[in-house]
Amino acid sequence: MLARLANIFRVPDLRNKVVFTVAIILLYQLGSYIPVPGVSWAQVQALQEQAGAVGALGFLNLFSGGALTRLAIFGLGIMPYITSSIVIQLLTTVIPKLAQWRDEGATGQKKITQATRYLTVALALLQSTGLVYAFHGHTSGLLGFNIDLIPKFSFWLGAFMVLVLTAGTAFVMWLAELITQRGIGQGMSILIFSSVVSGLPSGLKSVYSQGGALKFTVIVGISLTLLVTIIFMDQGQRRIPVTFAKRVVGRKMMGGNSTYIPLKVNQSGVIPIIFASSVLYIPVLLSNIIPAQWFQSFVSKSFSPTSFLYIVFYFIFIMLFAFFYVYIAFEPHQQAESLRKQGGFVPGIRPGLPTERYFAKMLNRITVVGALFLAAVAVVPSLLMAVWHITNFPFYGTTLLIAVGVALETMRQIDSQLMMRNYEGFLK
């Protein structure tokens, strides 16, 4: 295995890509530790000691590798880019112009990418403004207590901090695209991977300090079990056979070959978890607007990530959003129509409406398993920590899911490039 991994460094082009990717990751991590000018470092340390990974801030902090609670120049991390990509992908199904761009191939994809960039900057501007306001003594909606990270606040300092955070997000977006173009793997996923993995040591330390050696050992054992399950489920797919009819093009006979459409068990990845967390954050925001004491008390007790009510709603919303996103990503009508236009058909199924119904039936069956798996991975560690009153690391399942998914996909890309260069791969 190690000898096969060493093949990566025997190929100059592949070695350069790996070194370039590692250098970008190190630059990204460096930016997550450089605070925005005007931030009090003593107050930052106080915030990190009290906040841990509690509340909605914990989930946002997960994707920035802790840079959010440090209010670093890369404090927003890759989240505005993720949100922008998801929004554009959803709007593609309802806005004809975006659907037209999607069908134009490479030219249309460039236009969609440009729209995603503009939306990312707009979202970063809004989020950075909200963060500067929140961390200037208005963090109760995020944490339940107030800490002023900007003691010498002024309008111009606030505007400058918003500008720095927005510019940091634009720079992170550029780094992600650089990895995609010149490095190994998908840039956005690689940066998310580096963020969530960098928080693992401190998260495990928090679990050990709160739970003790026995509970820590049990959680590590469950995590290893989840790790194996995630790898197994990530490989799972339903292959739908497809045959293309023969046709004459000029003097050549084309078609007649058979292939398959792979439907992954976990087709939606970690997107439903992001959607579910965003929806469950809405009551926290409303608690800042609605002055009723009973409502604020209810939200603070029932919508923390380790409360049972939160976990139940979390499970349900992940299931619902898994179905929603899968039908957006793999639309049965569009797939059946595209297959019909290409002269393909599923053996034993007539083209058109019967094929669409067949795709929908297969998709429903697979998505039930995938959604249950996704919800279980996200909820099981949080449920266990809720029973043991461990509050500092409630997103452990999500962390494992992201880390394993990105690592496997990156390894597949490296393995395929080794195989192209006549080297033996390391994945079986």
C-alpha positions in Angstrom: 0.0 0.0 0.0 2.7 2.5 1.0 4.7 1.5 -2.1 1.7 2.3 -4.3 1.2 5.6 -2.6 4.8 6.4 -3.3 3.9 6.3 -7.0 2.3 9.7 -6.6 5.6 11.3 -6.1 7.2 9.5 -9.1 4.9 11.3 -11.5 6.1 14.9 -11.8 2.7 16.3 -12.9 0.8 14.5 -10.2 3.4 15.4 -7.6 3.1 19.1 -8.5 -0.7 18.9 -8.2 -0.5 17.4 -4.7 2.2 19.9 -3.5 0.1 22.8 -4.9 -3.0 21.5 -3.1 -1.2 21.2 0.2 0.3 24.7 -0.2 -3.2 26.2 -0.8 -4.5 24.3 2.3 -1.7 25.7 4.5 -2.4 29.2 3.2 -6.1 28.8 4.0 -5.3 27.6 7.5 -3.0 30.5 8.0 -5.7 33.0 7.0 -8.1 31.3 9.5 -5.8 32.4 12.4 -5.2 36.0 11.4 -7.8 38.2 13.1 -9.5 41.1 11.4 -8.1 44.5 12.5 -10.0 45.9 15.5 -10.8 42.6 17.2 -9.8 42.1 20.9 -7.8 38.9 21.2 -8.5 38.6 24.9 -12.3 38.7 24.1 -11.8 36.1 21.4 -10.2 33.7 23.9 -13.1 34.3 26.3 -15.6 33.5 23.5 -13.8 30.3 22.5 -13.8 29.1 26.2 -17.5 29.7 26.6 -18.9 28.9 23.2 -17.2 25.6 22.3 -19.4 24.3 19.6 -22.7 25.2 21.2 -25.6 26.6 19.2 -25.9 27.6 15.6 -22.5 29.2 15.8 -21.0 25.7 16.3 -22.3 24.5 12.9 -21.1 27.6 11.1 -17.8 27.4 13.0 -17.4 23.8 11.8 -17.1 24.8 8.2 -14.5 27.6 8.9 -12.2 25.5 11.0 -12.7 27.7 14.1 -12.0 30.9 12.2 -15.5 32.2 12.8 -15.1 32.5 16.6 -11.6 34.0 16.1 -13.2 36.6 13.6 -10.3 35.9 11.3 -10.0 37.3 7.8 -11.2 33.9 6.5 -13.9 33.8 9.2 -16.8 33.2 6.8 -14.8 30.3 5.3 -16.4 28.5 2.3 -20.0 28.8 3.6 -21.1 31.7 1.4 -19.7 29.8 -1.6 -21.6 26.6 -0.6 -24.8 28.5 0.0 -24.5 30.3 -3.4 -23.8 27.1 -5.2 -26.9 25.4 -3.7 -29.1 28.4 -4.4 -28.0 28.6 -8.0 -28.5 24.9 -8.4 -32.1 25.1 -7.0 -32.9 28.2 -9.1 -31.8 26.3 -12.2 -34.9 24.2 -11.9 -37.3 27.2 -11.8 -35.6 29.9 -13.8 -35.7 29.2 -17.6 -32.6 31.3 -18.3 -30.5 29.3 -15.9 -31.8 26.0 -17.3 -30.9 27.3 -20.7 -27.3 28.0 -19.5 -27.1 24.5 -18.0 -28.0 22.9 -21.3 -25.4 25.0 -23.3 -22.5 22.9 -22.1 -19.1 24.6 -21.3 -20.3 28.1 -22.4 -23.3 28.0 -20.2 -21.4 26.6 -17.3 -19.1 29.6 -17.4 -22.1 31.9 -17.1 -23.5 29.9 -14.1 -20.1 30.0 -12.4 -19.9 33.7 -12.9 -23.4 34.1 -11.4 -22.4 31.9 -8.4 -19.4 34.2 -7.8 -21.5 37.3 -7.8 -24.0 35.7 -5.4 -21.2 34.5 -3.2 -19.8 38.1 -2.8 -23.4 39.4 -2.1 -24.0 36.8 0.6 -20.6 37.4 2.1 -21.3 41.1 2.4 -24.6 40.4 4.2 -23.2 37.7 6.5 -20.1 39.8 7.4 -22.3 42.7 8.3 -24.4 40.5 10.5 -21.3 39.0 12.1 -19.8 42.3 12.9 -23.1 43.4 14.5 -23.4 40.1 16.4 -19.9 40.1 17.8 -20.2 43.7 18.9 -22.0 42.6 22.0 -25.1 41.1 20.3 -24.2 37.4 20.3 -27.1 36.2 22.4 -28.9 34.8 19.3 -25.8 32.7 18.5 -24.6 31.7 21.9 -27.1 32.7 24.6 -24.6 35.3 26.1 -23.0 38.5 25.0 -19.3 39.1 24.4 -18.0 42.2 22.7 -15.1 41.3 20.4 -14.9 44.9 19.0 -14.6 47.1 22.1 -13.4 50.2 20.1 -16.2 49.9 17.6 -17.0 52.8 15.2 -18.9 53.0 11.9 -15.8 53.2 9.8 -14.1 50.4 11.7 -17.2 48.3 11.2 -17.3 49.0 7.5 -13.6 48.2 7.1 -14.1 44.9 9.0 -17.1 44.0 6.7 -14.9 44.8 3.7 -12.0 42.6 5.0 -14.3 39.6 5.7 -16.0 39.9 2.3 -12.6 40.2 0.6 -11.4 37.1 2.6 -14.4 35.1 1.3 -13.7 36.2 -2.3 -10.1 35.1 -1.8 -11.1 31.7 -0.4 -13.4 31.2 -3.4 -10.5 31.9 -5.7 -8.3 29.4 -3.7 -11.0 26.8 -4.1 -11.2 27.3 -7.9 -7.4 27.2 -8.1 -7.4 23.8 -6.4 -10.0 22.6 -8.9 -8.1 23.8 -11.9 -4.5 23.1 -10.9 -4.6 20.8 -7.9 -6.1 17.5 -6.8 -9.8 17.1 -6.1 -12.7 19.5 -6.0 -11.5 22.8 -4.4 -14.6 23.6 -2.3 -14.7 20.1 -0.9 -10.9 20.1 -0.1 -11.2 23.4 1.8 -14.2 22.1 3.8 -12.2 18.9 4.5 -9.3 20.8 5.9 -11.6 22.9 8.1 -13.5 20.1 9.7 -10.4 17.9 10.1 -8.5 20.7 11.8 -11.2 20.8 14.5 -11.1 17.1 15.3 -8.2 17.2 17.9 -9.8 20.0 19.9 -13.2 18.3 19.6 -11.9 15.0 20.9 -10.2 16.8 23.7 -13.5 18.5 24.7 -15.3 15.1 24.7 -12.5 13.6 26.9 -12.5 16.5 29.4 -16.3 16.5 29.7 -17.0 12.8 29.5 -14.0 11.1 31.0 -12.0 8.1 29.7 -14.8 5.5 29.5 -17.3 7.7 27.6 -14.5 8.9 25.4 -13.5 5.3 24.5 -17.2 4.5 23.7 -17.5 7.5 21.5 -14.3 6.7 19.6 -15.5 3.1 19.2 -18.9 4.3 17.8 -17.0 6.7 15.5 -14.9 4.0 14.1 -18.0 1.9 13.4 -19.6 5.0 11.7 -16.4 5.4 9.7 -16.6 1.9 8.3 -20.4 2.3 7.6 -19.9 5.6 5.8 -17.2 4.1 3.6 -19.4 1.1 2.8 -22.5 3.2 2.0 -20.5 5.7 0.0 -19.5 2.9 -2.4 -23.1 1.7 -2.7 -24.9 2.4 -5.9 -27.8 1.0 -8.0 -26.7 0.5 -11.6 -29.6 1.0 -14.1 -28.7 -0.7 -17.4 -29.1 1.4 -20.6 -28.8 0.2 -24.2 -28.4 2.6 -27.2 -30.2 1.7 -30.4 -28.1 1.2 -33.6 -28.3 4.0 -36.2 -26.5 4.9 -39.4 -24.4 8.1 -39.4 -22.9 8.6 -42.9 -21.4 5.3 -43.8 -20.8 4.1 -40.2 -23.1 2.2 -37.9 -23.3 4.0 -34.5 -24.7 2.9 -31.2 -25.7 -0.6 -30.2 -23.6 -0.5 -27.0 -24.7 -1.0 -23.4 -23.8 1.0 -20.3 -25.5 1.9 -17.0 -26.6 4.9 -15.0 -25.2 4.8 -11.4 -27.5 5.9 -8.7 -25.6 6.4 -5.5 -27.3 5.4 -2.2 -26.2 8.7 -0.7 -26.9 10.8 -3.7 -27.3 14.1 -1.9 -24.1 14.1 0.2 -24.0 16.4 3.1 -26.4 19.0 1.6 -29.5 17.9 3.5 -27.6 18.4 6.8 -26.7 22.0 5.8 -30.4 22.7 4.9 -31.7 21.1 8.1 -29.3 23.1 10.3 -30.3 26.3 8.5 -34.0 25.7 9.1 -33.5 24.9 12.8 -31.5 28.1 13.1 -34.7 30.1 12.3 -36.2 29.9 15.8 -32.9 31.2 17.2 -33.2 34.2 15.0 -36.8 34.7 15.9 -35.9 34.7 19.6 -34.0 37.9 19.0 -37.1 39.6 17.5 -39.9 38.2 19.6 -39.6 39.7 23.1 -41.7 37.1 24.9 -39.8 35.6 27.8 -41.5 32.2 27.5 -40.5 31.9 23.8 -36.9 32.9 24.4 -36.7 30.4 27.2 -38.3 27.7 25.1 -35.8 28.3 22.2 -32.7 28.3 24.4 -33.7 25.0 26.1 -35.2 23.1 23.1 -33.1 24.2 20.2 -29.6 23.6 21.4 -27.9 20.8 19.3 -27.9 18.4 22.2 -31.6 18.8 23.2 -33.9 15.8 22.2 -36.5 18.0 20.5 -33.7 19.5 18.3 -32.4 16.0 17.5 -35.9 14.8 16.5 -36.5 17.7 14.2 -33.0 17.4 12.9 -33.6 13.8 11.9 -36.9 14.6 10.2 -35.6 17.6 8.3 -32.6 15.7 7.0 -34.9 13.0 5.7 -37.2 15.5 3.9 -34.3 17.5 2.4 -32.6 14.4 1.2 -35.6 13.5 -0.9 -36.0 17.1 -2.0 -32.4 17.5 -3.1 -32.2 14.1 -4.8 -35.1 15.0 -7.0 -33.5 18.3 -7.9 -30.1 16.7 -8.7 -31.6 13.7 -10.6 -34.9 14.7 -12.1 -36.6 11.6 -13.6 -38.5 13.4 -16.3 -35.4 15.2 -17.6 -33.3 12.0 -17.4 -35.9 10.0 -19.3 -36.3 12.7 -21.9 -32.5 13.0 -22.4 -32.1 9.3 -22.7 -34.9 9.1 -25.3 -33.3 11.9 -27.4 -30.0 10.0 -27.4 -31.7 6.8 -28.7 -31.2 5.0 -25.4 -33.6 2.9 -23.4 -33.7 0.7 -20.3 -34.1 -3.0 -21.3 -37.7 -4.1 -20.8 -38.9 -0.5 -20.3 -40.5 1.6 -23.0 -39.0 5.1 -23.6 -40.8 8.2 -22.4 -43.3 8.1 -19.5 -42.7 4.4 -18.5 -38.9 5.1 -18.2 -39.7 8.2 -16.1 -41.9 6.2 -13.8 -39.1 3.5 -13.5 -36.5 6.1 -12.6 -38.8 7.6 -10.0 -39.5 4.2 -8.5 -35.8 3.3 -8.3 -34.9 6.8 -6.9 -37.6 6.5 -4.1 -36.2 3.1 -3.0 -32.6 4.2 -2.9 -33.3 7.6 -1.3 -35.2 6.0 1.6 -32.0 4.0 2.5 -29.7 6.9 1.8 -31.8 9.4 3.8 -32.1 7.1 6.8 -28.3 6.5 6.7 -27.6 10.2 6.4 -29.9 11.1 9.3 -28.6 8.3 11.5 -24.9 9.4 11.0 -25.7 13.0 11.8 -27.9 12.2 14.8 -26.4 9.1 16.6 -23.3 10.9 18.1 -25.4 13.9 19.1 -28.0 11.7 20.7 -25.3 9.9 22.7 -23.7 13.2 23.8 -27.1 14.5 24.8 -27.6 11.5 27.1 -24.2 12.0 28.6 -24.6 15.8 28.8 -21.5 16.5 26.6 -22.2 19.8 24.9 -18.9 20.9 23.3 -18.9 18.7 20.2 -22.4 18.0 18.8 -21.5 17.8 15.1 -19.2 14.8 15.2 -21.3 12.7 12.7 -21.4 15.5 10.2 -17.6 15.9 10.5 -17.0 12.2 9.8 -19.4 12.2 6.8 -17.7 15.2 5.2 -14.1 14.0 5.9 -14.7 10.5 4.6 -16.6 11.6 1.5 -14.0 14.1 0.4 -11.1 11.8 1.2 -12.6 8.9 -0.8 -13.4 11.2 -3.8 -9.9 12.7 -3.8 -8.3 9.2 -3.5 -10.4 8.1 -6.5 -9.1 11.0 -8.6 -5.5 10.3 -7.6 -6.0 6.6 -8.3 -7.4 7.2 -11.8 -4.5 9.5 -12.7 -2.0 6.8 -11.6 -3.9 4.2 -13.8 -3.7 6.6 -16.8 0.0 6.7 -16.4 0.4 2.9 -16.2 1.0 2.9 -12.5 -0.8 0.4 -10.3 -3.5 2.1 -8.3 -4.0 1.8 -4.5 -7.8 1.5 -4.5 -9.5 -1.8 -5.2 
